[in-house]
Amino acid sequence: MSDRTIGTAVAQEFSYLTGEAAELGLAGGVPLVERLAGQALAETGLSALRWGTDPIEAVWLHGGGLNAHTWDGTIMAAGLPSLAVDLPGHGDSRWCDDLDYSPVANAGPIVDLMRSTSATASIVVGQSLGGLTGIAIAAQRPDLVRALVVVDVSPGLVVEAAGQVRDFLAGPESFGSRDEIVDRALQFGFGTSREGLQRGVFLNTRVRPDGRVVFKHHLANLKEGEVPFLSDFRTLWPAAESLRIPVLLVRGERGFLTDEWEAEFLTRVPDSTAVHLDAGHNVQEDRPLELAAAITEFVGRVAPVD
């Protein structure tokens, strides 16, 4: 566990959950959640949240520039024992010296973490970069993944369609306050409420000794030419086409996918279906309850728990 997550920071990390659960109208309180620590985490360089005490049924992979907490509302609503991972270079996970945060590079340490936490035969849910990483994991280790949910992304997506994210990440290296970041996010059309954005920004930033606020993730510290994973995702098509598990594509109707990219995905990926939600690219933040309902229906239909 990194120094950033010790003591007060840990308490603050989970202090928002009760309010978020109430905001979403979820009964039953907040399930047990903890930030994992130990040798397995140290070896992979990853940090992750463990939800519940039963054997892990779902592994959640966030998008570029986000962190495991982006799934909080969806996980609470879905009620599945879960492992929510900070992707390499994000959240409290280690930054990579080679700057390679591509889906294939991400897959290796996440597979190791899944094995060490006994997250086998899992439902993998991934949004954006996490969705592409989920495809790579399922193709590399079909023994670990029995169904896959891909949220608002496809190997056919043209990188320029993600210009909103790219331009946001190309902002200042540091900020005078977290409110400055919230204001910037609202200007770029992220989030559905200021309160939700304030929660997300708090969990995705840290305060330097000089008082300046910076993002935890490495991407905010890279120049455009130093981001190798923002290239051609089409190299993942062979992996996607090789899948022999049920796949659900969740499309945000105001997200990045087009009708053409959705049709291509459903044509090229075996046993795939799609569902549309009234959301932007970060579906899990815009419509956590609806996304949870779509995922639990899919899980119950194609991969009932033994």
C-alpha positions as CSV (number, residue, x, y, z in Angstrom):
1,M,0.0,0.0,0.0
2,S,1.4,3.4,-1.0
3,D,2.0,6.2,1.5
4,R,-0.9,8.1,0.0
5,T,-3.5,5.5,1.2
6,I,-2.4,5.3,4.8
7,G,-4.4,6.5,7.8
8,T,-6.6,9.6,7.2
9,A,-6.4,9.2,3.4
10,V,-8.0,5.7,3.7
11,A,-10.8,7.0,5.8
12,Q,-11.5,9.9,3.4
13,E,-11.3,7.5,0.5
14,F,-14.5,5.7,1.6
15,S,-16.2,8.7,3.3
16,Y,-18.3,9.4,0.2
17,L,-19.9,6.0,-0.1
18,T,-22.8,6.5,2.4
19,G,-23.8,9.7,0.7
20,E,-23.5,8.2,-2.8
21,A,-25.6,5.2,-1.8
22,A,-28.3,7.5,-0.4
23,E,-28.2,9.7,-3.5
24,L,-28.8,6.6,-5.7
25,G,-31.6,5.4,-3.4
26,L,-29.8,2.2,-2.5
27,A,-31.2,0.4,0.5
28,G,-29.1,-1.8,2.9
29,G,-26.2,0.5,3.4
30,V,-22.7,0.3,2.0
31,P,-21.2,-3.2,1.6
32,L,-17.8,-4.0,3.1
33,V,-15.0,-2.6,0.9
34,E,-11.3,-2.3,1.5
35,R,-8.2,-1.3,-0.4
36,L,-6.1,-4.4,-0.8
37,A,-2.5,-4.6,0.3
38,G,0.1,-7.3,0.5
39,Q,2.7,-9.2,-1.6
40,A,0.5,-9.8,-4.6
41,L,-0.2,-6.1,-5.0
42,A,3.4,-5.2,-4.5
43,E,4.5,-7.7,-7.2
44,T,2.0,-6.5,-9.8
45,G,2.4,-2.8,-9.0
46,L,-1.4,-2.6,-8.9
47,S,-3.8,-1.2,-6.3
48,A,-7.4,-2.4,-6.1
49,L,-10.6,-2.3,-4.1
50,R,-12.2,-5.5,-2.8
51,W,-16.0,-5.3,-2.4
52,G,-17.6,-8.0,-0.2
53,T,-16.2,-11.1,1.4
54,D,-17.6,-13.8,-0.9
55,P,-15.5,-15.2,-3.8
56,I,-15.0,-12.5,-6.5
57,E,-17.6,-12.7,-9.3
58,A,-16.8,-9.5,-11.2
59,V,-13.6,-7.6,-12.1
60,W,-14.0,-3.9,-13.0
61,L,-11.6,-2.0,-15.2
62,H,-11.9,1.8,-15.6
63,G,-11.1,4.1,-18.5
64,G,-8.1,6.2,-19.1
65,G,-7.6,9.0,-16.6
66,L,-10.0,7.5,-14.1
67,N,-9.6,5.1,-11.2
68,A,-11.4,2.2,-9.5
69,H,-13.7,4.5,-7.6
70,T,-15.5,5.4,-10.9
71,W,-17.4,2.1,-10.4
72,D,-18.5,2.7,-6.8
73,G,-22.2,3.4,-7.5
74,T,-22.5,0.7,-10.1
75,I,-20.9,-1.9,-7.9
76,M,-23.1,-1.0,-5.0
77,A,-26.2,-1.3,-7.2
78,A,-25.1,-4.5,-8.8
79,G,-24.4,-6.2,-5.5
80,L,-21.7,-8.6,-6.9
81,P,-18.6,-9.5,-4.9
82,S,-16.1,-7.5,-6.9
83,L,-12.5,-6.5,-7.5
84,A,-12.2,-3.0,-8.9
85,V,-8.7,-2.4,-10.2
86,D,-6.7,0.8,-10.6
87,L,-5.1,0.3,-14.1
88,P,-1.3,0.6,-14.3
89,G,-0.4,4.3,-14.0
90,H,-3.7,5.2,-12.5
91,G,-5.1,5.7,-9.0
92,D,-2.7,4.2,-6.5
93,S,-1.1,1.8,-9.0
94,R,2.5,2.1,-10.0
95,W,3.5,4.4,-12.9
96,C,5.2,2.5,-15.8
97,D,8.7,3.6,-16.7
98,D,8.2,2.5,-20.4
99,L,5.0,4.7,-20.5
100,D,3.1,1.7,-22.1
101,Y,-0.5,1.8,-20.9
102,S,-1.8,-0.1,-23.9
103,P,-4.5,-2.7,-23.4
104,V,-2.1,-5.6,-24.0
105,A,0.5,-4.2,-21.6
106,N,-2.2,-3.6,-19.0
107,A,-3.5,-7.2,-19.3
108,G,-0.4,-8.9,-17.9
109,P,-0.4,-7.5,-14.3
110,I,-4.2,-7.6,-14.1
111,V,-4.2,-11.3,-15.0
112,D,-1.6,-11.9,-12.2
113,L,-3.8,-10.0,-9.8
114,M,-6.9,-11.9,-10.8
115,R,-5.0,-15.2,-10.2
116,S,-3.6,-14.1,-6.8
117,T,-7.1,-13.0,-5.6
118,S,-8.8,-16.2,-7.0
119,A,-10.9,-14.0,-9.3
120,T,-11.2,-16.9,-11.8
121,A,-14.2,-17.6,-14.1
122,S,-15.1,-14.0,-13.6
123,I,-17.3,-11.5,-15.3
124,V,-15.0,-8.7,-16.5
125,V,-16.5,-5.3,-17.0
126,G,-14.4,-2.6,-18.7
127,Q,-15.1,0.9,-19.9
128,S,-13.1,2.7,-22.6
129,L,-9.4,1.7,-22.1
130,G,-10.6,-0.8,-19.5
131,G,-12.9,-2.3,-22.0
132,L,-10.1,-2.8,-24.5
133,T,-7.9,-4.2,-21.7
134,G,-10.8,-6.6,-20.9
135,I,-10.7,-7.9,-24.5
136,A,-7.0,-8.5,-24.3
137,I,-7.4,-10.4,-20.9
138,A,-10.2,-12.6,-22.2
139,A,-8.3,-13.5,-25.3
140,Q,-5.1,-14.2,-23.5
141,R,-6.7,-16.1,-20.6
142,P,-10.1,-17.5,-21.5
143,D,-9.9,-19.7,-18.4
144,L,-10.2,-16.6,-16.2
145,V,-13.1,-14.9,-18.0
146,R,-16.5,-16.4,-18.6
147,A,-18.3,-13.3,-19.8
148,L,-17.3,-9.8,-20.8
149,V,-19.0,-6.4,-20.7
150,V,-17.4,-3.7,-22.9
151,V,-18.6,-0.2,-22.2
152,D,-18.6,2.5,-24.9
153,V,-15.6,1.4,-26.8
154,S,-14.5,-0.9,-29.7
155,P,-11.3,-1.8,-31.4
156,G,-12.8,0.0,-34.4
157,L,-13.1,3.3,-32.6
158,V,-11.0,6.0,-34.2
159,V,-8.8,7.8,-31.6
160,E,-9.9,11.2,-32.8
161,A,-13.4,10.4,-31.4
162,A,-11.9,10.5,-28.0
163,G,-10.7,14.1,-28.5
164,Q,-12.8,15.2,-25.5
165,V,-10.7,13.1,-23.1
166,R,-7.4,13.9,-24.9
167,D,-8.0,17.6,-24.7
168,F,-9.0,17.5,-21.1
169,L,-5.9,15.5,-20.2
170,A,-3.8,18.1,-22.1
171,G,-4.7,20.8,-19.6
172,P,-2.4,22.3,-16.9
173,E,0.0,20.0,-15.0
174,S,-1.2,21.3,-11.7
175,F,-4.1,23.4,-10.3
176,G,-4.7,25.9,-7.5
177,S,-7.6,23.9,-6.1
178,R,-9.8,20.9,-6.8
179,D,-12.6,23.3,-7.7
180,E,-10.6,24.5,-10.7
181,I,-10.6,20.9,-12.0
182,V,-14.3,20.5,-11.4
183,D,-14.9,23.7,-13.3
184,R,-12.8,22.4,-16.2
185,A,-14.5,19.1,-16.2
186,L,-17.9,20.8,-16.4
187,Q,-16.7,22.9,-19.3
188,F,-15.7,19.7,-21.2
189,G,-19.1,18.2,-20.6
190,F,-18.1,15.6,-18.1
191,G,-20.4,14.4,-15.3
192,T,-24.1,15.0,-14.5
193,S,-23.7,17.0,-11.3
194,R,-21.2,19.2,-9.6
195,E,-21.4,17.1,-6.4
196,G,-20.6,13.9,-8.3
197,L,-17.7,15.6,-10.0
198,Q,-16.3,16.9,-6.7
199,R,-16.4,13.4,-5.4
200,G,-14.6,12.0,-8.4
201,V,-12.0,14.8,-8.5
202,F,-11.2,14.3,-4.8
203,L,-10.6,10.6,-5.4
204,N,-8.5,11.1,-8.5
205,T,-6.1,13.8,-7.3
206,R,-3.6,14.5,-4.5
207,V,-2.2,17.7,-3.0
208,R,1.6,18.3,-3.5
209,P,3.7,19.6,-0.6
210,D,3.6,23.1,-2.3
211,G,-0.2,23.0,-2.1
212,R,-0.8,22.5,-5.8
213,V,-3.4,19.9,-6.8
214,V,-2.3,17.2,-9.4
215,F,-4.0,14.1,-10.8
216,K,-2.9,10.8,-9.5
217,H,-2.7,9.2,-12.9
218,H,0.4,9.3,-15.1
219,L,-1.5,10.4,-18.2
220,A,-1.8,14.0,-17.0
221,N,2.0,14.1,-16.8
222,L,2.7,12.9,-20.4
223,K,2.9,14.8,-23.6
224,E,0.7,13.8,-26.5
225,G,3.6,12.1,-28.3
226,E,4.4,10.1,-25.2
227,V,1.1,8.3,-25.0
228,P,1.7,5.1,-27.1
229,F,-1.6,3.5,-26.2
230,L,-3.6,6.3,-27.9
231,S,-2.8,4.9,-31.3
232,D,-4.5,2.3,-33.5
233,F,-6.9,0.1,-31.5
234,R,-7.6,-2.0,-34.6
235,T,-4.7,-4.3,-33.6
236,L,-7.1,-5.7,-31.0
237,W,-9.5,-7.0,-33.6
238,P,-7.9,-10.5,-33.8
239,A,-8.2,-10.8,-30.0
240,A,-11.9,-9.7,-30.1
241,E,-12.7,-12.0,-32.9
242,S,-11.1,-15.0,-31.1
243,L,-13.5,-14.7,-28.1
244,R,-15.8,-17.6,-27.4
245,I,-17.6,-16.2,-24.4
246,P,-20.8,-14.0,-24.2
247,V,-20.0,-10.3,-24.7
248,L,-22.2,-7.4,-24.0
249,L,-21.5,-4.0,-25.6
250,V,-22.9,-1.1,-23.6
251,R,-23.2,2.0,-25.7
252,G,-23.7,5.5,-24.2
253,E,-26.1,7.2,-26.6
254,R,-24.1,10.4,-26.1
255,G,-20.8,8.5,-26.0
256,F,-18.0,7.9,-28.5
257,L,-19.4,4.9,-30.5
258,T,-21.3,5.4,-33.8
259,D,-23.8,3.2,-35.4
260,E,-21.1,1.9,-37.8
261,W,-18.7,1.0,-35.0
262,E,-21.4,-0.7,-33.0
263,A,-22.5,-2.7,-36.1
264,E,-18.9,-3.7,-36.8
265,F,-18.4,-4.9,-33.3
266,L,-21.5,-7.0,-33.3
267,T,-20.6,-8.5,-36.7
268,R,-17.0,-9.3,-35.8
269,V,-17.3,-10.4,-32.1
270,P,-18.9,-13.8,-31.7
271,D,-21.9,-14.1,-29.3
272,S,-22.1,-10.4,-28.8
273,T,-25.1,-8.2,-28.1
274,A,-25.6,-4.6,-27.4
275,V,-27.7,-2.3,-25.1
276,H,-28.0,1.4,-25.3
277,L,-28.2,3.7,-22.2
278,D,-28.9,7.5,-22.1
279,A,-25.4,8.4,-21.1
280,G,-22.2,10.0,-22.2
281,H,-18.9,8.1,-22.5
282,N,-18.5,7.5,-18.8
283,V,-21.7,5.5,-18.6
284,Q,-20.9,4.3,-15.0
285,E,-20.9,7.8,-13.7
286,D,-23.9,9.1,-15.7
287,R,-26.2,6.1,-15.3
288,P,-24.9,3.8,-12.6
289,L,-28.2,2.2,-11.7
290,E,-29.2,1.5,-15.3
291,L,-25.7,0.1,-16.1
292,A,-25.8,-2.1,-13.0
293,A,-29.2,-3.4,-14.1
294,A,-28.0,-4.2,-17.6
295,I,-24.9,-6.0,-16.2
296,T,-26.8,-8.1,-13.7
297,E,-29.4,-9.1,-16.3
298,F,-26.6,-10.1,-18.6
299,V,-24.8,-12.0,-15.9
300,G,-27.9,-13.9,-14.9
301,R,-28.8,-14.7,-18.4
302,V,-25.4,-16.0,-19.7
303,A,-23.2,-16.8,-16.7
304,P,-25.2,-17.8,-13.6
305,V,-23.0,-18.2,-10.5
306,D,-22.5,-21.8,-9.5
